[in-house]
Amino acid sequence: MKVRVQTDMLDPGAELSEFAQGRNDLGAVVTFTGIVRDDDGTLERMEIEHYPGMTEKAIAAIVDDACERWLLADCLVIHRHGPLRPGEQIMMVATASKHRVAAFEAAEFLMDYLKSRAPFWKKEFARDGATDWVAAKVDDEDALKRWTK
Amino acid sequence: MVEVMYFAWVRERIGEPREKVETTASTVSELVDELRAREPRYAAAFADLSALRVALDQELADFDAPLKGVREVAFFPPMTGG
């Protein structure tokens, strides 16, 4: 299990080739990569603020929860903070399991919880100088309900 | 004495990332009332509690949670990770 919070760029390909390497007991690896999206060409950058200390604890708790729910051979969460340009990777999640259902479900679970329970806040800076804190979506909160036992 | 931290637009509205607060509040809500009474910038930041979340010693909590033994209180908007 690996959790990393960093400002550095992230290379999902390199992370994936290292992930769960040398294991012959895995049948499935699922990865998700979140990317800074610029819908209409107006975004100059995004800045992600986080709560050092709580961030790592919150992610570790989410990963522990995932490991209790699914039989995971390995799990990786990397989340960036600081300034990010459109097209850059914000974060990635990887899960490894014997079978694909567990790997897919655990990856979705991790994403749903990282969105609403890990202390990150995104602020968008438009090319024209306008700034806007990204608001949490009701859908994101609703997405957690499907996981409640 | 508690360390109070602010993140995202709460930090911007209050104008500081953290401060030490001398308080006799027994719950988060009471602390919020004390802060609101300080200055308009606090009243503005805490105008709508439904738009805020609170963490006590880095764990999410409710506004009616007790403050006894708590060292770090953080206020912030709903998180937008991922």
gemmi code that builds the backbone of each chain (N, CA, C; Angstrom):
import gemmi

chains = {
    "A": [
        ("MET", (0.853, -1.178, 0.000), (0.000, 0.000, 0.000), (0.893, 1.233, 0.000)),
        ("LYS", (0.622, 2.161, -0.876), (1.468, 3.347, -0.958), (0.600, 4.587, -1.111)),
        ("VAL", (0.866, 5.587, -0.283), (0.148, 6.859, -0.377), (1.198, 7.960, -0.508)),
        ("ARG", (1.025, 8.823, -1.485), (1.971, 9.930, -1.658), (1.230, 11.217, -1.960)),
        ("VAL", (1.615, 12.293, -1.280), (1.044, 13.617, -1.543), (2.217, 14.472, -1.981)),
        ("GLN", (2.150, 15.053, -3.149), (3.329, 15.718, -3.703), (2.957, 16.892, -4.605)),
        ("THR", (3.940, 17.794, -4.806), (3.727, 18.883, -5.767), (4.299, 18.486, -7.128)),
        ("ASP", (5.235, 17.522, -7.114), (5.890, 17.098, -8.362), (4.916, 16.551, -9.379)),
        ("MET", (5.318, 16.658, -10.644), (4.553, 16.053, -11.719), (4.462, 14.554, -11.458)),
        ("LEU", (3.512, 13.960, -12.106), (3.238, 12.553, -11.838), (3.232, 11.829, -13.179)),
        ("ASP", (3.895, 10.681, -13.213), (3.982, 9.907, -14.444), (3.250, 8.574, -14.244)),
        ("PRO", (1.976, 8.528, -14.623), (1.182, 7.324, -14.363), (1.786, 6.072, -14.997)),
        ("GLY", (2.424, 6.225, -16.161), (3.030, 5.069, -16.832), (4.136, 4.466, -15.982)),
        ("ALA", (5.013, 5.339, -15.486), (6.134, 4.873, -14.664), (5.627, 4.273, -13.363)),
        ("GLU", (4.618, 4.910, -12.773), (4.055, 4.393, -11.518), (3.440, 3.016, -11.745)),
        ("LEU", (2.741, 2.894, -12.875), (2.072, 1.631, -13.168), (3.070, 0.503, -13.380)),
        ("SER", (4.198, 0.789, -14.081), (5.147, -0.309, -14.308), (5.804, -0.763, -13.011)),
        ("GLU", (5.887, 0.150, -12.027), (6.464, -0.243, -10.742), (5.443, -0.932, -9.843)),
        ("PHE", (4.181, -0.579, -10.073), (3.117, -1.041, -9.177), (2.957, -2.557, -9.248)),
        ("ALA", (2.959, -3.171, -8.080), (2.714, -4.614, -7.977), (3.674, -5.430, -8.856)),
        ("GLN", (4.875, -4.905, -9.062), (5.843, -5.591, -9.909), (6.339, -6.860, -9.239)),
        ("GLY", (6.605, -7.863, -10.039), (7.163, -9.098, -9.518), (6.160, -9.979, -8.798)),
        ("ARG", (4.879, -9.648, -8.921), (3.872, -10.493, -8.268), (3.220, -11.366, -9.326)),
        ("ASN", (3.155, -12.660, -9.045), (2.523, -13.556, -10.012), (1.148, -14.021, -9.561)),
        ("ASP", (0.712, -13.476, -8.434), (-0.566, -13.930, -7.876), (-1.690, -12.925, -8.167)),
        ("LEU", (-1.431, -11.989, -9.070), (-2.436, -10.971, -9.368), (-3.130, -11.266, -10.684)),
        ("GLY", (-4.424, -11.110, -10.694), (-5.136, -11.300, -11.949), (-5.604, -9.994, -12.547)),
        ("ALA", (-5.564, -8.907, -11.751), (-6.155, -7.668, -12.237), (-5.512, -6.439, -11.615)),
        ("VAL", (-5.218, -5.463, -12.463), (-4.769, -4.159, -11.985), (-5.660, -3.117, -12.643)),
        ("VAL", (-6.223, -2.225, -11.825), (-7.051, -1.135, -12.352), (-6.388, 0.180, -11.956)),
        ("THR", (-6.328, 1.125, -12.897), (-5.808, 2.450, -12.537), (-6.774, 3.528, -12.975)),
        ("PHE", (-6.767, 4.598, -12.227), (-7.526, 5.785, -12.603), (-6.571, 6.963, -12.510)),
        ("THR", (-6.638, 7.868, -13.478), (-5.844, 9.096, -13.431), (-6.783, 10.279, -13.592)),
        ("GLY", (-6.696, 11.241, -12.694), (-7.493, 12.466, -12.786), (-6.641, 13.542, -13.449)),
        ("ILE", (-7.228, 14.285, -14.381), (-6.485, 15.256, -15.182), (-7.142, 16.631, -15.081)),
        ("VAL", (-6.342, 17.685, -15.079), (-6.882, 19.050, -15.047), (-7.583, 19.312, -16.381)),
        ("ARG", (-8.864, 19.612, -16.291), (-9.682, 19.771, -17.492), (-9.979, 21.247, -17.750)),
        ("ASP", (-9.836, 21.627, -19.002), (-10.143, 22.997, -19.404), (-11.212, 22.900, -20.486)),
        ("ASP", (-12.466, 23.061, -20.092), (-13.578, 22.815, -21.023), (-13.591, 23.763, -22.209)),
        ("ASP", (-13.341, 25.046, -21.955), (-13.510, 26.008, -23.041), (-12.296, 26.895, -23.297)),
        ("GLY", (-11.132, 26.387, -22.932), (-9.905, 27.132, -23.237), (-9.695, 28.397, -22.413)),
        ("THR", (-10.374, 28.501, -21.272), (-10.252, 29.718, -20.457), (-9.400, 29.529, -19.198)),
        ("LEU", (-9.039, 28.277, -18.930), (-8.322, 28.001, -17.678), (-6.814, 28.194, -17.836)),
        ("GLU", (-6.251, 29.026, -16.962), (-4.797, 29.235, -17.003), (-4.118, 28.172, -16.137)),
        ("ARG", (-4.646, 27.998, -14.917), (-4.110, 26.969, -14.024), (-5.105, 26.659, -12.907)),
        ("MET", (-4.781, 25.601, -12.197), (-5.547, 25.248, -11.005), (-4.561, 25.201, -9.856)),
        ("GLU", (-4.991, 25.640, -8.674), (-4.119, 25.468, -7.521), (-4.848, 24.620, -6.495)),
        ("ILE", (-4.159, 23.610, -6.007), (-4.776, 22.717, -5.029), (-4.128, 22.948, -3.668)),
        ("GLU", (-5.006, 23.277, -2.718), (-4.560, 23.475, -1.341), (-4.896, 22.197, -0.578)),
        ("HIS", (-4.104, 21.873, 0.420), (-4.476, 20.715, 1.243), (-4.113, 20.974, 2.696)),
        ("TYR", (-4.461, 20.031, 3.524), (-4.264, 20.157, 4.972), (-3.184, 19.148, 5.361)),
        ("PRO", (-1.905, 19.589, 5.344), (-0.818, 18.648, 5.635), (-1.059, 17.941, 6.971)),
        ("GLY", (-0.837, 16.672, 6.992), (-1.082, 15.909, 8.222), (-2.423, 15.205, 8.122)),
        ("MET", (-3.478, 16.000, 8.018), (-4.800, 15.382, 7.899), (-4.938, 14.665, 6.553)),
        ("THR", (-4.355, 15.252, 5.506), (-4.466, 14.650, 4.175), (-3.966, 13.211, 4.180)),
        ("GLU", (-2.752, 13.033, 4.698), (-2.151, 11.700, 4.699), (-2.982, 10.728, 5.557)),
        ("LYS", (-3.436, 11.223, 6.716), (-4.250, 10.372, 7.604), (-5.564, 9.991, 6.953)),
        ("ALA", (-6.213, 10.987, 6.315), (-7.518, 10.728, 5.705), (-7.380, 9.722, 4.563)),
        ("ILE", (-6.338, 9.874, 3.749), (-6.156, 8.942, 2.631), (-5.846, 7.543, 3.167)),
        ("ALA", (-4.985, 7.472, 4.193), (-4.649, 6.167, 4.769), (-5.907, 5.480, 5.309)),
        ("ALA", (-6.804, 6.265, 5.923), (-8.037, 5.691, 6.469), (-8.935, 5.171, 5.340)),
        ("ILE", (-8.975, 5.895, 4.232), (-9.791, 5.476, 3.084), (-9.213, 4.188, 2.484)),
        ("VAL", (-7.883, 4.134, 2.390), (-7.218, 2.935, 1.856), (-7.481, 1.737, 2.787)),
        ("ASP", (-7.372, 1.955, 4.107), (-7.648, 0.874, 5.064), (-9.064, 0.354, 4.894)),
        ("ASP", (-9.985, 1.283, 4.722), (-11.384, 0.917, 4.555), (-11.552, 0.054, 3.296)),
        ("ALA", (-10.890, 0.470, 2.214), (-10.969, -0.296, 0.963), (-10.416, -1.704, 1.162)),
        ("CYS", (-9.326, -1.803, 1.935), (-8.704, -3.116, 2.154), (-9.560, -4.033, 3.021)),
        ("GLU", (-10.432, -3.422, 3.839), (-11.352, -4.240, 4.631), (-12.506, -4.755, 3.784)),
        ("ARG", (-12.841, -3.991, 2.752), (-13.993, -4.354, 1.929), (-13.641, -5.314, 0.795)),
        ("TRP", (-12.444, -5.167, 0.253), (-12.036, -6.002, -0.866), (-10.682, -6.629, -0.565)),
        ("LEU", (-10.446, -7.784, -1.149), (-9.174, -8.454, -0.983), (-8.192, -7.868, -1.995)),
        ("LEU", (-7.431, -6.884, -1.542), (-6.516, -6.214, -2.459), (-5.086, -6.667, -2.195)),
        ("ALA", (-4.394, -6.984, -3.268), (-2.994, -7.377, -3.131), (-2.124, -6.137, -2.962)),
        ("ASP", (-2.554, -5.045, -3.575), (-1.809, -3.797, -3.440), (-2.706, -2.632, -3.829)),
        ("CYS", (-2.265, -1.457, -3.433), (-3.072, -0.271, -3.620), (-2.147, 0.952, -3.620)),
        ("LEU", (-2.395, 1.876, -4.521), (-1.546, 3.064, -4.651), (-2.423, 4.304, -4.790)),
        ("VAL", (-2.114, 5.330, -4.017), (-2.810, 6.619, -4.167), (-1.754, 7.714, -4.218)),
        ("ILE", (-1.750, 8.498, -5.277), (-0.856, 9.661, -5.362), (-1.738, 10.865, -5.663)),
        ("HIS", (-1.598, 11.923, -4.887), (-2.408, 13.129, -5.116), (-1.480, 14.333, -5.091)),
        ("ARG", (-1.593, 15.180, -6.092), (-0.743, 16.368, -6.139), (-1.430, 17.555, -5.467)),
        ("HIS", (-0.627, 18.534, -5.078), (-1.163, 19.824, -4.640), (-0.271, 20.905, -5.220)),
        ("GLY", (-0.648, 22.165, -5.021), (0.110, 23.258, -5.623), (-0.463, 23.612, -6.986)),
        ("PRO", (0.300, 24.365, -7.805), (-0.215, 24.791, -9.102), (-0.159, 23.684, -10.153)),
        ("LEU", (-1.228, 23.563, -10.926), (-1.306, 22.543, -11.978), (-1.883, 23.168, -13.246)),
        ("ARG", (-1.322, 22.812, -14.378), (-1.781, 23.341, -15.669), (-2.779, 22.377, -16.304)),
        ("PRO", (-3.619, 22.911, -17.201), (-4.544, 22.033, -17.922), (-3.788, 20.883, -18.607)),
        ("GLY", (-4.332, 19.695, -18.531), (-3.707, 18.529, -19.140), (-2.786, 17.778, -18.196)),
        ("GLU", (-2.403, 18.420, -17.077), (-1.535, 17.719, -16.134), (-2.350, 16.744, -15.278)),
        ("GLN", (-1.648, 15.703, -14.813), (-2.299, 14.738, -13.929), (-2.436, 15.326, -12.532)),
        ("ILE", (-3.622, 15.203, -11.962), (-3.864, 15.673, -10.592), (-3.553, 14.555, -9.605)),
        ("MET", (-3.982, 13.371, -9.956), (-3.864, 12.267, -9.011), (-3.999, 10.946, -9.729)),
        ("MET", (-3.578, 9.883, -9.071), (-3.859, 8.553, -9.606), (-4.101, 7.553, -8.500)),
        ("VAL", (-4.874, 6.560, -8.875), (-5.199, 5.478, -7.964), (-4.914, 4.182, -8.714)),
        ("ALA", (-4.318, 3.210, -8.062), (-4.171, 1.887, -8.670), (-4.549, 0.834, -7.641)),
        ("THR", (-5.212, -0.190, -8.106), (-5.590, -1.292, -7.218), (-5.211, -2.605, -7.898)),
        ("ALA", (-4.778, -3.549, -7.114), (-4.432, -4.863, -7.653), (-5.135, -5.925, -6.838)),
        ("SER", (-5.676, -6.900, -7.548), (-6.387, -7.976, -6.878), (-6.305, -9.239, -7.723)),
        ("LYS", (-6.828, -10.325, -7.180), (-6.854, -11.558, -7.963), (-7.835, -11.430, -9.120)),
        ("HIS", (-8.955, -10.750, -8.833), (-10.013, -10.673, -9.841), (-10.405, -9.233, -10.121)),
        ("ARG", (-10.947, -8.996, -11.321), (-11.172, -7.620, -11.755), (-12.263, -6.891, -10.978)),
        ("VAL", (-13.288, -7.627, -10.532), (-14.390, -6.940, -9.857), (-13.894, -6.194, -8.618)),
        ("ALA", (-13.084, -6.867, -7.819), (-12.546, -6.233, -6.606), (-11.679, -5.033, -6.975)),
        ("ALA", (-10.854, -5.172, -8.004), (-9.951, -4.084, -8.396), (-10.739, -2.873, -8.903)),
        ("PHE", (-11.754, -3.128, -9.739), (-12.585, -2.028, -10.255), (-13.355, -1.354, -9.121)),
        ("GLU", (-14.028, -2.168, -8.314), (-14.851, -1.591, -7.244), (-14.019, -0.804, -6.249)),
        ("ALA", (-12.880, -1.357, -5.866), (-12.026, -0.674, -4.886), (-11.512, 0.652, -5.461)),
        ("ALA", (-11.185, 0.673, -6.747), (-10.700, 1.914, -7.369), (-11.807, 2.973, -7.353)),
        ("GLU", (-13.024, 2.544, -7.645), (-14.155, 3.489, -7.630), (-14.433, 4.002, -6.223)),
        ("PHE", (-14.362, 3.101, -5.279), (-14.563, 3.455, -3.877), (-13.514, 4.492, -3.456)),
        ("LEU", (-12.251, 4.207, -3.765), (-11.169, 5.139, -3.409), (-11.424, 6.509, -4.023)),
        ("MET", (-11.811, 6.537, -5.285), (-12.059, 7.810, -5.962), (-13.216, 8.570, -5.320)),
        ("ASP", (-14.304, 7.859, -5.056), (-15.472, 8.513, -4.454), (-15.106, 9.155, -3.118)),
        ("TYR", (-14.348, 8.419, -2.317), (-13.991, 8.947, -0.995), (-12.911, 10.021, -1.060)),
        ("LEU", (-11.961, 9.869, -1.989), (-10.915, 10.897, -2.116), (-11.529, 12.233, -2.512)),
        ("LYS", (-12.562, 12.185, -3.333), (-13.216, 13.409, -3.786), (-13.836, 14.203, -2.636)),
        ("SER", (-14.481, 13.495, -1.723), (-15.260, 14.190, -0.689), (-14.710, 14.096, 0.728)),
        ("ARG", (-13.707, 13.230, 0.958), (-13.242, 13.045, 2.329), (-11.743, 13.293, 2.522)),
        ("ALA", (-11.035, 13.580, 1.448), (-9.618, 13.925, 1.607), (-9.533, 15.452, 1.515)),
        ("PRO", (-8.838, 16.089, 2.489), (-8.862, 17.551, 2.569), (-8.023, 18.262, 1.500)),
        ("PHE", (-8.591, 18.288, 0.293), (-8.015, 19.048, -0.817), (-9.067, 20.051, -1.271)),
        ("TRP", (-8.601, 21.207, -1.714), (-9.513, 22.219, -2.272), (-8.907, 22.782, -3.543)),
        ("LYS", (-9.730, 22.812, -4.586), (-9.239, 23.272, -5.891), (-9.687, 24.704, -6.162)),
        ("LYS", (-8.732, 25.519, -6.613), (-9.075, 26.881, -7.026), (-8.656, 27.055, -8.477)),
        ("GLU", (-9.585, 27.558, -9.282), (-9.288, 27.757, -10.698), (-8.905, 29.209, -10.970)),
        ("PHE", (-7.877, 29.377, -11.774), (-7.419, 30.699, -12.196), (-7.630, 30.797, -13.700)),
        ("ALA", (-8.529, 31.692, -14.116), (-8.823, 31.835, -15.549), (-7.792, 32.755, -16.198)),
        ("ARG", (-7.688, 32.638, -17.512), (-6.732, 33.478, -18.261), (-7.029, 34.960, -18.086)),
        ("ASP", (-8.322, 35.299, -17.888), (-8.686, 36.717, -17.757), (-8.498, 37.238, -16.319)),
        ("GLY", (-7.923, 36.401, -15.450), (-7.635, 36.854, -14.095), (-8.698, 36.467, -13.069)),
        ("ALA", (-9.832, 35.980, -13.532), (-10.895, 35.578, -12.598), (-10.461, 34.329, -11.834)),
        ("THR", (-10.860, 34.261, -10.557), (-10.541, 33.069, -9.767), (-11.822, 32.514, -9.156)),
        ("ASP", (-11.810, 31.218, -8.931), (-13.017, 30.580, -8.437), (-12.666, 29.290, -7.680)),
        ("TRP", (-13.122, 29.196, -6.434), (-12.967, 27.924, -5.716), (-13.961, 26.937, -6.296)),
        ("VAL", (-13.492, 25.759, -6.639), (-14.371, 24.733, -7.179), (-15.303, 24.268, -6.059)),
        ("ALA", (-16.607, 24.286, -6.321), (-17.573, 23.884, -5.291), (-17.764, 22.367, -5.326)),
        ("ALA", (-17.948, 21.794, -4.149), (-18.240, 20.359, -4.079), (-19.609, 20.124, -4.706)),
        ("LYS", (-19.756, 18.985, -5.360), (-21.032, 18.683, -6.012), (-21.878, 17.777, -5.126)),
        ("VAL", (-23.179, 17.995, -5.180), (-24.102, 17.138, -4.423), (-23.931, 15.686, -4.886)),
        ("ASP", (-23.694, 15.514, -6.198), (-23.491, 14.165, -6.764), (-22.327, 13.438, -6.100)),
        ("ASP", (-21.270, 14.215, -5.773), (-20.090, 13.601, -5.167), (-20.428, 13.051, -3.790)),
        ("GLU", (-21.237, 13.801, -3.055), (-21.659, 13.362, -1.731), (-22.596, 12.156, -1.868)),
        ("ASP", (-23.501, 12.234, -2.852), (-24.439, 11.127, -3.088), (-23.709, 9.838, -3.457)),
        ("ALA", (-22.578, 10.009, -4.171), (-21.819, 8.837, -4.627), (-21.351, 7.979, -3.455)),
        ("LEU", (-21.182, 8.605, -2.280), (-20.718, 7.848, -1.110), (-21.795, 6.922, -0.573)),
        ("LYS", (-23.046, 7.301, -0.827), (-24.162, 6.542, -0.237), (-24.199, 5.092, -0.697)),
        ("ARG", (-23.746, 4.851, -1.933), (-23.805, 3.474, -2.423), (-22.843, 2.554, -1.694)),
        ("TRP", (-21.886, 3.155, -0.978), (-20.897, 2.341, -0.268), (-21.255, 2.124, 1.192)),
        ("THR", (-22.298, 2.790, 1.680), (-22.596, 2.652, 3.104), (-23.167, 1.276, 3.372)),
        ("LYS", (-22.576, 0.664, 4.387), (-22.914, -0.731, 4.684), (-24.337, -0.846, 5.208)),
    ],
    "B": [
        ("MET", (-6.382, 27.003, 25.276), (-5.798, 27.530, 24.037), (-5.873, 26.475, 22.936)),
        ("VAL", (-6.466, 26.832, 21.807), (-6.487, 25.893, 20.678), (-5.884, 26.562, 19.449)),
        ("GLU", (-5.330, 25.719, 18.581), (-4.807, 26.181, 17.298), (-5.997, 26.098, 16.332)),
        ("VAL", (-6.358, 27.243, 15.749), (-7.476, 27.227, 14.802), (-6.910, 27.448, 13.409)),
        ("MET", (-7.293, 26.581, 12.480), (-6.774, 26.659, 11.109), (-7.910, 26.890, 10.129)),
        ("TYR", (-7.586, 27.596, 9.063), (-8.584, 27.890, 8.035), (-8.021, 27.494, 6.677)),
        ("PHE", (-8.891, 26.932, 5.842), (-8.439, 26.531, 4.504), (-9.369, 27.089, 3.427)),
        ("ALA", (-8.803, 27.177, 2.233), (-9.533, 27.602, 1.021), (-10.184, 28.969, 1.232)),
        ("TRP", (-11.466, 29.134, 0.819), (-12.036, 30.484, 0.913), (-12.262, 30.938, 2.346)),
        ("VAL", (-12.302, 30.013, 3.296), (-12.430, 30.406, 4.706), (-11.148, 31.146, 5.110)),
        ("ARG", (-10.016, 30.596, 4.704), (-8.713, 31.231, 4.973), (-8.659, 32.614, 4.306)),
        ("GLU", (-9.131, 32.677, 3.072), (-9.084, 33.968, 2.361), (-9.975, 35.012, 3.033)),
        ("ARG", (-11.161, 34.588, 3.469), (-12.082, 35.542, 4.101), (-11.534, 36.046, 5.430)),
        ("ILE", (-10.921, 35.136, 6.189), (-10.413, 35.533, 7.495), (-9.060, 36.222, 7.373)),
        ("GLY", (-8.308, 35.847, 6.339), (-7.050, 36.549, 6.082), (-5.840, 35.941, 6.761)),
        ("GLU", (-6.025, 34.785, 7.416), (-4.896, 34.083, 8.020), (-5.100, 32.576, 7.866)),
        ("PRO", (-3.972, 31.840, 7.801), (-4.119, 30.387, 7.696), (-4.348, 29.721, 9.053)),
        ("ARG", (-3.839, 30.357, 10.115), (-3.976, 29.745, 11.452), (-3.749, 30.792, 12.529)),
        ("GLU", (-4.281, 30.512, 13.696), (-4.050, 31.404, 14.831), (-4.323, 30.646, 16.122)),
        ("LYS", (-3.713, 31.127, 17.188), (-3.985, 30.527, 18.498), (-5.158, 31.285, 19.101)),
        ("VAL", (-6.113, 30.532, 19.621), (-7.311, 31.173, 20.162), (-7.504, 30.755, 21.616)),
        ("GLU", (-7.632, 31.775, 22.450), (-7.922, 31.569, 23.867), (-9.436, 31.438, 23.957)),
        ("THR", (-9.917, 30.306, 24.431), (-11.366, 30.122, 24.421), (-11.850, 29.316, 25.620)),
        ("THR", (-13.098, 29.584, 25.995), (-13.718, 28.779, 27.050), (-14.864, 27.966, 26.449)),
        ("ALA", (-14.955, 27.987, 25.127), (-16.039, 27.275, 24.439), (-15.975, 25.784, 24.747)),
        ("SER", (-17.140, 25.173, 24.956), (-17.132, 23.741, 25.231), (-17.460, 22.922, 23.983)),
        ("THR", (-17.999, 23.584, 22.949), (-18.274, 22.868, 21.694), (-17.763, 23.709, 20.521)),
        ("VAL", (-17.726, 23.081, 19.347), (-17.308, 23.796, 18.134), (-18.255, 24.981, 17.888)),
        ("SER", (-19.567, 24.759, 18.034), (-20.539, 25.835, 17.794), (-20.266, 27.047, 18.678)),
        ("GLU", (-19.936, 26.779, 19.941), (-19.640, 27.898, 20.846), (-18.386, 28.649, 20.399)),
        ("LEU", (-17.401, 27.909, 19.922), (-16.185, 28.541, 19.411), (-16.521, 29.409, 18.189)),
        ("VAL", (-17.383, 28.877, 17.328), (-17.804, 29.630, 16.133), (-18.497, 30.925, 16.559)),
        ("ASP", (-19.357, 30.843, 17.575), (-20.047, 32.053, 18.064), (-19.045, 33.083, 18.580)),
        ("GLU", (-18.034, 32.608, 19.308), (-17.000, 33.523, 19.811), (-16.250, 34.192, 18.661)),
        ("LEU", (-15.903, 33.391, 17.661), (-15.150, 33.937, 16.517), (-16.002, 34.938, 15.739)),
        ("ARG", (-17.271, 34.568, 15.516), (-18.184, 35.456, 14.783), (-18.282, 36.836, 15.425)),
        ("ALA", (-18.262, 36.844, 16.757), (-18.447, 38.095, 17.496), (-17.213, 38.992, 17.431)),
        ("ARG", (-16.080, 38.421, 16.985), (-14.823, 39.181, 16.972), (-14.828, 40.356, 15.997)),
        ("GLU", (-15.045, 40.021, 14.716), (-14.901, 41.020, 13.645), (-15.762, 40.588, 12.469)),
        ("PRO", (-16.136, 41.554, 11.619), (-16.975, 41.221, 10.467), (-16.387, 40.139, 9.561)),
        ("ARG", (-15.045, 40.095, 9.416), (-14.467, 39.072, 8.519), (-14.753, 37.662, 9.032)),
        ("TYR", (-14.803, 37.506, 10.368), (-15.151, 36.200, 10.931), (-16.635, 35.922, 10.731)),
        ("ALA", (-17.449, 36.950, 10.967), (-18.895, 36.784, 10.774), (-19.175, 36.386, 9.332)),
        ("ALA", (-18.414, 36.973, 8.386), (-18.611, 36.652, 6.958), (-18.203, 35.209, 6.671)),
        ("ALA", (-17.068, 34.794, 7.229), (-16.585, 33.436, 6.973), (-17.519, 32.384, 7.565)),
        ("PHE", (-18.114, 32.702, 8.725), (-18.968, 31.723, 9.411), (-20.453, 32.009, 9.229)),
        ("ALA", (-20.800, 32.768, 8.182), (-22.200, 33.153, 7.973), (-23.103, 31.935, 7.767)),
        ("ASP", (-22.610, 30.957, 7.011), (-23.461, 29.810, 6.682), (-22.721, 28.515, 7.038)),
        ("LEU", (-23.075, 27.955, 8.186), (-22.356, 26.756, 8.639), (-22.602, 25.542, 7.751)),
        ("SER", (-23.713, 25.569, 6.999), (-23.969, 24.420, 6.128), (-22.943, 24.369, 4.992)),
        ("ALA", (-22.254, 25.493, 4.749), (-21.224, 25.541, 3.700), (-19.843, 25.220, 4.257)),
        ("LEU", (-19.789, 24.860, 5.547), (-18.503, 24.610, 6.197), (-18.409, 23.204, 6.775)),
        ("ARG", (-17.173, 22.764, 6.883), (-16.884, 21.508, 7.564), (-15.864, 21.819, 8.652)),
        ("VAL", (-15.802, 20.931, 9.651), (-14.839, 21.145, 10.724), (-14.091, 19.845, 11.005)),
        ("ALA", (-12.811, 19.976, 11.313), (-12.022, 18.823, 11.732), (-11.420, 19.131, 13.094)),
        ("LEU", (-11.476, 18.153, 13.999), (-10.878, 18.284, 15.328), (-9.688, 17.339, 15.389)),
        ("ASP", (-8.517, 17.899, 15.643), (-7.280, 17.116, 15.623), (-7.218, 16.236, 14.372)),
        ("GLN", (-7.543, 16.859, 13.249), (-7.406, 16.250, 11.916), (-8.392, 15.123, 11.617)),
        ("GLU", (-9.518, 15.110, 12.367), (-10.581, 14.147, 12.058), (-11.856, 14.940, 11.847)),
        ("LEU", (-12.608, 14.610, 10.808), (-13.870, 15.315, 10.572), (-14.780, 15.172, 11.780)),
        ("ALA", (-15.486, 16.248, 12.109), (-16.362, 16.233, 13.283), (-17.618, 17.044, 12.984)),
        ("ASP", (-18.539, 17.053, 13.959), (-19.759, 17.855, 13.813), (-19.601, 19.146, 14.595)),
        ("PHE", (-20.472, 20.114, 14.269), (-20.377, 21.401, 14.954), (-20.806, 21.322, 16.424)),
        ("ASP", (-21.522, 20.274, 16.788), (-21.898, 20.159, 18.199), (-20.898, 19.301, 18.991)),
        ("ALA", (-19.794, 18.936, 18.355), (-18.786, 18.107, 19.029), (-18.097, 18.887, 20.155)),
        ("PRO", (-17.766, 18.183, 21.264), (-17.085, 18.852, 22.377), (-15.628, 19.190, 22.032)),
        ("LEU", (-15.136, 20.257, 22.647), (-13.764, 20.712, 22.376), (-12.771, 20.261, 23.428)),
        ("LYS", (-13.277, 19.581, 24.451), (-12.410, 19.171, 25.562), (-11.246, 18.318, 25.054)),
        ("GLY", (-10.031, 18.745, 25.385), (-8.841, 17.983, 24.999), (-8.381, 18.188, 23.566)),
        ("VAL", (-9.137, 18.960, 22.792), (-8.788, 19.167, 21.385), (-7.700, 20.234, 21.273)),
        ("ARG", (-6.696, 19.962, 20.438), (-5.603, 20.917, 20.260), (-5.703, 21.700, 18.954)),
        ("GLU", (-6.292, 21.071, 17.946), (-6.305, 21.688, 16.618), (-7.712, 21.632, 16.031)),
        ("VAL", (-8.239, 22.806, 15.703), (-9.571, 22.892, 15.096), (-9.386, 23.493, 13.708)),
        ("ALA", (-9.929, 22.840, 12.689), (-9.785, 23.377, 11.333), (-11.156, 23.589, 10.699)),
        ("PHE", (-11.319, 24.752, 10.060), (-12.565, 25.047, 9.354), (-12.267, 25.160, 7.868)),
        ("PHE", (-13.133, 24.562, 7.068), (-12.922, 24.609, 5.624), (-14.211, 24.285, 4.881)),
        ("PRO", (-14.268, 24.608, 3.581), (-15.448, 24.248, 2.801), (-15.423, 22.749, 2.479)),
        ("PRO", (-16.537, 22.202, 1.975), (-16.542, 20.795, 1.560), (-15.354, 20.513, 0.634)),
        ("MET", (-14.759, 19.354, 0.812), (-13.519, 19.041, 0.110), (-13.748, 18.731, -1.368)),
        ("THR", (-12.752, 19.051, -2.171), (-12.865, 18.819, -3.612), (-11.585, 18.138, -4.121)),
        ("GLY", (-11.343, 16.939, -3.579), (-10.169, 16.185, -4.021), (-10.473, 15.412, -5.293)),
        ("GLY", (-9.554, 14.529, -5.618), (-9.751, 13.643, -6.768), (-9.479, 14.304, -8.101)),
    ],
}
model = gemmi.Model(1)
for chain_id, residues in chains.items():
    chain = gemmi.Chain(chain_id)
    for i, (resn, *xyz) in enumerate(residues, 1):
        res = gemmi.Residue()
        res.name, res.seqid = resn, gemmi.SeqId(i, " ")
        for name, pos in zip(("N", "CA", "C"), xyz):
            atom = gemmi.Atom()
            atom.name, atom.element = name, gemmi.Element(name[0])
            atom.pos, atom.b_iso = gemmi.Position(*pos), 0.0
            res.add_atom(atom)
        chain.add_residue(res)
    model.add_chain(chain)
structure = gemmi.Structure()
structure.add_model(model)
structure.setup_entities()
